[in-house]
Each structure stands twice: as structure tokens, then as C-alpha cells.
Amino acid sequence: MATMPLTSAPGQPDSPRDWFATAPGRALLDSETDSIRAAVGERPGQPWLWLSPVGGGEDMTSGHGLRLQVLASGWGGAVRCALPLPLANESVATVVVQHVAGPGDHGTALLSECARVLVPGGRLWLFALNPLSPYRWRWNGNGLRATEPMPWRRRLRAAGMQPDAVSQGLGPRWRVEPDPLLQHGPGLRAAWLLRAEKRAIPLTAVRARAPLRIGSGVPAA
């Protein structure tokens, strides 16, 4: 799939996640910075992919990777694209999905793409809003959807990944200030983190994926 340079600056209104650019949204993202730094630095020297709701902010310099922000129509960053992502099969060791996977078909398709680009044994770090947190009143009315971890465990397994047994809560409970400390289970924290590993050998038979073709139709590995 052809790509083109990003023409709009990161964080401009063409992103559907404008709430994350507000003070309450930034407090939540700042709470997740340490965890994202740990994710991209988990396998030094190996490439990573970070899908985020806004651009700018923390610059992760560990190893080499690609950060894309969600836009109203696709993704922007070093490239501007839509699904499928312009990455070869099994080409990244870590994928961070930070508040950009919706609960419907789009979220399922995104997880499938993440599984495609992950190397066997690679890990996905999924961040999502917690519907049980009092902090939900900070994002109400902004078009954001909060979901519990259980449905995402099913989606991750369906995509060929094995999720952790327990998610971790992070972020503020009500006050607009960062809180990066992880806790066992989401509790009343604003967000939760669920990690999943791509199985080296699928437990169930899956249909072979066609190779991603880039540019003039040359198949990617």
C-alpha cells in the first residue's frame, strides 16, 4: 500500500481524540509514559510500533521504531496511512496500542494487524479507559468509549495472542494529576494496561495471511 508524507501537524483537530490534548487527557497520558518507555525498551535494538491518540509529547529513543497517531481517517506520523499498516509481516518486537482500539470491528481489525506485524514471541501492550473509574466524568461527552479488560482478552486470543491473566490499573482516580504507579487490577484508576504475547505456534489452526505488498507489488516477507 502506498503511503504519503504527513501533511497536518500532530495534534491538530483532524484527530478524533482531542480530549487527550486537554489537561485531564494529558494527565492520563503522562501517567502512562513510564510504562510505554518500558515497553519500547523491553527488547533493546529491536524495532517497535507505538499507536497513540496524539502526537508530540515523550520522545522514545530506545532502539528504533515507528510512532503513529490516530487521525479522523487513518494514521499519521512519519507516514500517513490506513489499515493495513505499511509494515512487513513479523517485523516488530513490541506494539503499543494506546487508547486507539475501539470496541467494535475496527478494534478487532487493528488487533489482527498488530498480530501480523509482531514477531513470534513479541508483545502487545494495550491501554484502555476504565469504565469503573470516577475519572470517566472527565471524558464524558467527548465520544470516547471505556471497556473492561475481559472482552479484550477474547479479542486478543482470537488474534493469536495470549493475554496476561490480570490487567494493571494506572492513571488518576479523580484529581487531574499523573499517577504512573501500577496496581494489580484496574480498580478505580482511569485506565488499565493489558499485555499479550504472540504465540510462536498457534494453539488452533489459522488461515494463512497473504503477504503484504508494498509499492509496485513486491511482496514483503
C-alpha positions in Angstrom: 0.0 0.0 0.0 1.4 3.4 -0.9 1.9 6.0 1.8 2.4 9.7 1.7 4.0 12.2 4.0 2.0 13.6 6.9 0.6 17.0 5.8 -1.0 18.1 9.0 0.9 18.8 12.3 0.5 16.3 15.1 -2.4 17.1 17.5 -4.4 19.2 15.0 -8.2 18.9 15.1 -8.3 16.2 12.4 -7.6 13.7 15.3 -10.8 12.3 16.8 -9.1 12.0 20.2 -8.9 15.7 21.0 -9.7 15.0 24.7 -6.2 13.6 25.2 -4.8 17.1 24.4 -6.8 18.6 27.3 -5.4 18.9 30.8 -7.2 15.7 32.1 -6.2 13.8 29.0 -2.5 14.9 29.3 -2.5 13.8 33.0 -3.6 10.4 31.9 -1.0 10.1 29.1 1.7 11.4 31.4 0.7 8.6 33.8 1.4 6.0 31.1 4.8 7.4 29.9 6.9 5.1 32.2 5.0 2.0 31.1 5.5 2.9 27.4 9.1 3.6 27.9 9.4 0.1 29.5 7.6 -1.4 26.5 9.7 0.1 23.8 12.9 -0.6 25.8 11.9 -4.2 26.5 13.9 -5.6 23.6 16.9 -3.3 23.0 17.9 -3.0 19.4 14.7 -4.4 18.0 12.0 -2.3 16.3 8.8 -1.3 17.9 5.5 0.3 16.8 3.6 2.8 19.0 0.0 3.7 18.1 -1.1 6.8 20.1 -4.1 9.1 20.4 -2.0 12.3 19.9 1.4 13.3 18.6 4.2 15.1 20.3 5.0 14.6 24.0 7.5 12.0 25.0 10.2 11.1 22.6 11.2 7.5 22.9 14.8 7.0 21.8 15.2 3.4 22.9 16.1 1.3 19.8 14.3 2.3 16.7 10.6 2.3 15.9 7.6 4.0 14.4 5.1 6.1 16.2 1.8 6.8 14.6 -1.1 8.9 15.9 -4.7 8.2 15.1 -6.4 10.7 12.7 -10.0 11.1 11.6 -9.1 8.9 8.6 -6.3 6.6 9.3 -2.9 7.2 10.9 -0.3 10.0 10.8 3.3 10.4 11.8 6.4 9.6 9.7 3.9 8.3 7.2 0.3 8.8 6.6 -1.6 5.6 6.0 -4.7 3.4 6.8 -5.0 -0.3 7.5 -3.3 -2.5 6.6 -0.2 -0.9 8.2 2.8 -0.4 5.8 4.9 -2.9 7.7 6.1 -6.3 6.7 4.8 -9.5 8.4 6.6 -10.3 11.7 8.8 -7.1 11.6 8.5 -5.6 15.1 9.1 -7.0 18.5 6.7 -4.7 20.5 3.5 -3.0 19.7 1.9 -0.3 22.0 -1.8 0.3 21.4 -2.6 3.4 23.5 -6.3 4.3 23.6 -6.8 3.8 19.8 -8.5 0.5 19.6 -12.3 0.8 19.6 -14.6 -1.9 20.9 -16.2 -2.7 17.5 -14.9 -4.2 14.2 -12.2 -1.5 13.9 -10.6 -2.6 17.1 -10.7 -6.3 16.1 -9.1 -5.4 12.7 -6.4 -3.4 14.4 -5.5 -6.2 16.8 -5.2 -8.6 13.8 -2.8 -6.1 12.1 -0.8 -5.9 15.3 -0.6 -9.7 15.4 0.5 -9.8 11.8 3.5 -7.4 12.3 4.6 -8.8 15.6 7.4 -11.4 15.6 6.6 -14.7 17.3 7.0 -14.2 21.0 6.6 -10.4 20.6 4.4 -8.5 23.0 1.5 -6.1 22.6 0.8 -3.5 25.3 -2.9 -2.4 25.3 -4.0 0.7 27.1 -7.7 1.5 27.5 -10.1 3.6 29.6 -11.6 2.1 32.7 -15.4 2.4 32.8 -15.5 2.0 36.6 -13.2 4.9 37.4 -14.6 8.2 38.7 -12.3 9.8 36.2 -14.8 8.9 33.5 -16.6 12.1 34.3 -13.5 13.9 32.8 -14.0 12.3 29.4 -17.9 12.0 29.3 -19.3 13.8 26.3 -16.1 13.6 24.2 -17.1 10.5 22.2 -14.7 8.1 24.0 -15.6 4.5 24.9 -14.4 2.8 28.0 -14.4 -1.0 28.2 -13.4 -3.6 30.8 -10.4 -6.0 30.1 -12.4 -9.2 29.7 -13.8 -8.6 26.1 -10.3 -7.6 25.0 -8.8 -10.9 26.3 -11.2 -12.7 24.0 -10.2 -10.5 21.0 -6.5 -10.9 21.8 -6.8 -14.7 21.9 -8.8 -14.7 18.6 -6.0 -12.7 17.0 -3.4 -15.3 18.0 -2.1 -13.7 21.2 -2.0 -14.9 24.8 -3.0 -12.1 27.3 -1.8 -11.8 30.8 -4.2 -13.3 33.4 -4.5 -9.9 35.2 -4.6 -6.3 33.9 -3.0 -3.5 35.7 -4.5 -0.2 36.7 -2.8 3.2 36.3 -3.5 6.9 36.0 -5.5 9.2 38.3 -8.7 8.3 40.0 -10.3 11.8 40.1 -7.7 14.5 40.6 -6.1 15.9 37.4 -2.6 14.8 38.1 -0.4 12.0 36.8 -0.2 8.8 38.7 2.2 6.3 37.0 2.2 3.6 39.7 0.8 0.3 38.5 -1.7 -1.7 40.6 -3.0 -5.2 40.5 -6.3 -5.0 38.6 -7.9 -1.8 37.2 -9.6 -0.8 40.4 -10.8 2.8 40.2 -7.8 4.0 38.1 -8.5 6.0 34.9 -7.0 3.4 32.7 -5.8 -0.2 32.6 -2.9 -2.0 30.9 -3.1 -5.5 29.5 -0.1 -7.2 27.9 -0.3 -10.1 25.5 2.3 -12.3 23.8 2.1 -13.5 20.2 2.2 -17.3 20.2 5.2 -18.8 18.4 2.9 -21.7 17.4 -0.8 -21.0 17.3 -2.9 -23.3 19.5 -5.6 -23.5 16.8 -5.3 -23.6 13.1 -5.5 -20.2 11.5 -5.8 -19.2 7.8 -2.5 -18.2 6.3 -2.3 -14.5 5.7 -1.5 -13.2 2.2 1.9 -11.3 2.1 1.6 -7.6 2.4 2.5 -5.9 -0.9 4.3 -2.7 -0.8 4.9 -0.2 -3.6 4.8 -1.8 -7.0 3.5 -5.1 -5.8 6.7 -6.6 -4.4 5.6 -9.0 -1.6 7.0 -8.3 1.9 8.4 -11.2 3.9 
